[in-house]
């Protein structure tokens, strides 16, 4: 058996965990640096004293970028886990009867047919914006594709011999779903949540950039990019390049790990 995908995924997971631990611990060792204003150092370019430059209020861009990535990580993680829970619940519900299966399939097809960003904006705007609104909006729009995959897996497994034996012993459908079908879906849920994770981070940044996401006073990546739009034409390129590059690297790292984990499992 070729163990290379598993070893590669394990090594990549170790490196990613170290980076995530550094990112998440930044809130403790950064202190108030992301909010500290230095009016004598406004819009300074990257240098030895200002690693990634400063913004219009003299705040260190490296500190604000790290704080924004940490915030985006938690929001994306919460949205991905909530979306996975919704997908798993509806896929399990679809196995209880043919009527519920038809309703769940109709709901999946309906949500997949609606333009993604428009639905995100409508839900976030209806909920009044803010962190909770972004998490709910992203979760409610990202579960259909995963639910379709989980439903297909359940349809293929429910005719397995051990399921037939359980039915022969008179077990109810709910018991079979909980004890036999759901354990089979755990690897799919893990990989599915990791695949939803980078999409959730990107859409959180998009909503914040458009003004219906996180509060503008928070050092979120979307806020940094939205503020940078006013200064890019003046030659202050670092205000948009470094936050955008940090977001891109984090999304690509998580997506790469999810792809390796899918091969390993």
VOGU-3710 file (C-alpha; in Angstrom, 3 decimals, decimal comma):
1> xxxxxxxxxx> 0,000/0,000/0,000  1,244/3,452/-0,883  1,436/5,540/2,303  2,891/8,614/0,601  -0,406/10,632/0,579  -0,893/9,984/4,302  2,704/10,898/5,181  2,501/14,013/3,030  -0,800/15,019/4,624  0,609/14,399/8,116
11> xxxxxxxxxx> 3,713/16,507/7,433  1,683/19,267/5,880  -0,733/19,148/8,833  2,164/19,584/11,257  3,458/22,678/9,486  -0,059/24,077/9,127  -0,777/23,531/12,830  2,352/25,479/13,769  1,347/28,362/11,520  -2,221/28,323/12,849
21> xxxxxxxxxx> -0,964/28,250/16,452  1,256/31,261/15,702  -1,646/33,053/14,044  -4,162/32,363/16,803  -1,731/33,273/19,577  -1,057/36,621/17,922  -3,933/38,238/19,830  -2,000/37,675/23,084  1,429/38,945/22,043  0,214/41,686/19,727
31> xxxxxxxxxx> -1,663/43,479/22,472  -3,037/46,812/21,274  -0,473/47,131/18,460  -3,102/46,723/15,667  -5,016/49,739/17,071  -2,034/51,858/18,155  -1,925/55,094/16,133  1,298/56,923/15,232  0,317/60,126/13,453  3,950/61,030/12,834
41> xxxxxxxxxx> 4,342/57,792/10,826  1,282/57,973/8,578  1,401/56,000/5,295  5,017/54,965/5,715  6,280/52,396/3,170  7,739/49,033/4,257  11,077/49,485/6,014  13,151/48,086/8,854  11,184/50,090/11,418  7,802/49,442/9,782
51> xxxxxxxxxx> 7,946/45,905/8,360  4,866/46,103/6,113  4,371/49,852/6,267  1,667/51,813/8,067  -1,858/52,909/7,205  -3,460/56,368/7,093  -3,525/56,563/10,909  0,021/55,304/11,398  -1,015/51,836/12,549  1,395/48,963/11,809
61> xxxxxxxxxx> 0,112/47,012/8,822  1,812/43,749/9,809  0,009/43,749/13,165  -3,341/44,607/11,581  -2,870/41,919/8,926  -2,128/39,254/11,539  -5,108/40,363/13,635  -7,328/40,337/10,532  -6,185/36,844/9,515  -6,846/35,570/13,042
71> xxxxxxxxxx> -10,344/37,063/12,995  -11,038/35,661/9,520  -9,837/32,245/10,684  -12,315/32,106/13,566  -15,214/33,397/11,476  -14,434/30,989/8,639  -14,036/28,055/11,021  -17,361/28,771/12,736  -19,170/29,144/9,410  -17,620/25,961/7,981
81> xxxxxxxxxx> -18,526/23,884/11,043  -22,087/25,248/11,108  -22,489/24,623/7,377  -21,187/21,038/7,777  -23,640/20,438/10,631  -26,543/21,683/8,489  -25,450/19,485/5,558  -25,092/16,412/7,765  -28,457/16,980/9,451  -30,347/17,395/6,187
91> xxxxxxxxxx> -28,589/14,457/4,515  -29,539/12,253/7,485  -33,087/13,608/7,438  -33,381/12,673/3,763  -32,808/9,008/4,631  -35,847/8,758/6,908  -38,457/8,750/4,119  -38,836/9,298/0,385  -40,904/12,442/0,996  -38,185/14,028/3,105
101> xxxxxxxxxx> -35,607/12,949/0,543  -37,528/14,740/-2,212  -37,882/17,885/-0,086  -34,185/17,957/0,791  -33,235/17,430/-2,862  -35,546/20,260/-3,893  -34,044/22,564/-1,273  -30,492/21,719/-2,401  -31,300/22,329/-6,064  -33,077/25,593/-5,251
111> xxxxxxxxxx> -30,182/27,043/-3,253  -27,606/25,918/-5,810  -29,546/27,711/-8,547  -29,439/31,082/-6,735  -26,370/33,316/-7,375  -24,053/32,775/-4,445  -22,929/36,289/-3,627  -26,405/37,774/-3,990  -27,821/35,277/-1,483  -24,949/36,016/0,887
121> xxxxxxxxxx> -25,608/39,740/0,699  -29,350/39,344/1,224  -28,974/37,129/4,297  -26,238/39,262/5,882  -28,181/42,464/5,211  -31,410/40,966/6,598  -29,593/39,949/9,786  -28,167/43,437/10,251  -24,523/42,707/9,543  -21,862/41,957/12,124
131> xxxxxxxxxx> -19,888/38,836/13,004  -22,873/36,593/13,781  -24,690/37,660/10,623  -21,648/36,815/8,490  -21,251/33,385/10,113  -24,938/32,538/9,618  -25,016/33,889/6,054  -21,939/31,935/4,984  -23,133/28,746/6,687  -26,616/28,945/5,142
141> xxxxxxxxxx> -25,191/29,338/1,640  -22,348/26,800/1,755  -24,030/23,600/2,906  -25,904/22,468/-0,289  -22,894/21,098/-2,208  -21,681/19,125/0,815  -25,206/17,922/1,596  -25,489/16,542/-1,942  -22,248/14,575/-1,491  -23,294/13,235/1,924
151> xxxxxxxxxx> -26,730/12,257/0,629  -25,136/10,343/-2,259  -22,868/8,499/0,189  -25,813/7,573/2,387  -27,749/6,280/-0,621  -24,841/4,022/-1,564  -24,260/2,721/1,966  -27,825/2,093/3,133  -27,954/-1,139/1,064  -24,767/-2,510/2,632
161> xxxxxxxxxx> -24,941/-6,020/4,247  -24,506/-4,748/7,798  -27,403/-2,324/7,299  -29,580/-5,166/5,992  -28,655/-7,279/9,028  -29,584/-4,432/11,339  -32,948/-4,106/9,599  -33,409/-7,869/9,995  -33,067/-7,466/13,744  -35,936/-4,983/13,654
171> xxxxxxxxxx> -33,935/-1,803/14,228  -35,648/1,463/13,344  -34,501/3,762/10,572  -33,314/6,399/13,047  -31,157/3,824/14,860  -29,618/2,686/11,562  -28,840/6,256/10,499  -27,267/7,148/13,844  -25,263/3,964/14,493  -24,398/2,691/11,005
181> xxxxxxxxxx> -24,616/5,447/8,417  -23,324/8,514/10,247  -19,972/6,922/11,314  -19,330/6,214/7,652  -19,743/9,938/6,881  -17,248/11,276/9,430  -14,248/11,328/7,021  -16,428/12,994/4,388  -17,591/15,592/6,921  -14,007/16,326/7,967
191> xxxxxxxxxx> -12,800/16,832/4,412  -15,992/18,700/3,496  -15,554/21,127/6,396  -11,954/21,770/5,381  -13,017/22,402/1,788  -15,736/24,796/2,957  -13,287/26,580/5,237  -11,346/28,607/2,594  -14,575/29,516/0,773  -16,040/30,755/4,052
201> xxxxxxxxxx> -12,948/32,894/4,705  -13,064/34,424/1,224  -16,772/35,177/1,379  -16,427/36,701/4,852  -13,758/39,031/3,455  -15,983/39,814/0,459  -18,971/40,688/2,639  -16,831/42,880/4,888  -15,280/44,561/1,846  -18,788/45,369/0,539
211> xxxxxxxxxx> -19,791/46,877/3,883  -22,296/44,298/5,199  -19,852/42,121/7,117  -17,726/42,728/10,179  -17,645/46,050/11,990  -15,323/48,628/10,354  -13,605/49,220/13,694  -12,290/45,637/13,675  -8,972/44,912/11,920  -10,550/42,426/9,491
221> xxxxxxxxxx> -8,990/41,680/6,108  -12,073/42,960/4,293  -11,877/46,229/6,245  -8,172/46,617/5,406  -8,803/46,017/1,704  -11,761/48,406/1,644  -9,662/51,132/3,320  -6,794/50,483/0,904  -9,003/51,235/-2,121  -8,931/54,951/-1,241
231> xxxxxxxxxx> -5,141/55,122/-1,282  -4,001/52,713/-4,010  -4,189/55,372/-6,713  -1,841/57,528/-4,631  0,885/54,878/-4,827  0,363/53,348/-1,372  0,414/49,821/-2,785  1,359/48,054/0,456  -2,037/48,830/2,007  -3,742/46,364/-0,354
241> xxxxxxxxxx> -0,944/43,980/-1,352  0,065/42,585/2,031  -3,430/41,966/3,532  -4,556/40,434/0,228  -1,436/38,277/0,002  -1,873/37,073/3,581  -5,482/36,114/2,894  -4,484/34,312/-0,307  -1,705/32,320/1,371  -3,947/31,234/4,248
251> xxxxxxxxxx> -6,724/30,117/1,886  -4,325/28,221/-0,383  -2,661/26,488/2,595  -5,983/25,251/3,978  -7,214/24,202/0,536  -4,001/22,278/-0,156  -4,260/20,478/3,180  -7,883/19,552/2,464  -6,888/18,098/-0,921  -4,101/16,020/0,638
261> xxxxx> -6,400/14,836/3,423  -9,040/13,783/0,874  -6,433/11,623/-0,895  -5,237/10,151/2,406  -8,769/9,232/3,541
//
